């Protein structure tokens, strides 16, 4: 049975007017029809608790190294980080739905990535450099909505850091299969044209992921 993890990084979580979330819904409908026995989990980053790297986290890490007792807040933080990490490790396929925020990923998604980039869990250090530990044929799909168009090989393409960051992070973890579906130009183009193109890409991606 395939485990698919849906990482919803849209601040409005379930807004029917969001092209990002409409494309996500279409992707999941197509995927589920092709693979009805798949186990699908979803985490909504702007609705659920996602620990951040702050004073509590850093002090908890130091206490763990010294084998000292954690406060209740520190225990809650470390337990949730472990929960998020294990959920991510259990999956084999991943779909991230996100809007583009000022040329980069939403801040809550960055916090989430900090919870799953853990040495000796998802990557390790070697004498020849870092090695991803999730190198067993996993797949990642990013569904991204944006007001501008970022595929014209112009200035906007150069500063589209979200795709560069996510692509690099998944490769770092050992993924070979990574793709992005863009619902781009919402401030410039007709909504129906944007959705038609994105739905076509989402259909192709869902068919390729579903056995």
Beta strands, then each sheet from edge to edge (+ up, - down):
strand 1: 3-8
strand 2: 39-44
strand 3: 93-99
strand 4: 123-126
strand 5: 129-132
strand 6: 139-146
strand 7: 177-184
sheet 1: 2+ 1+ 3+ 6+ 7+
sheet 2: 4+ 5-
end
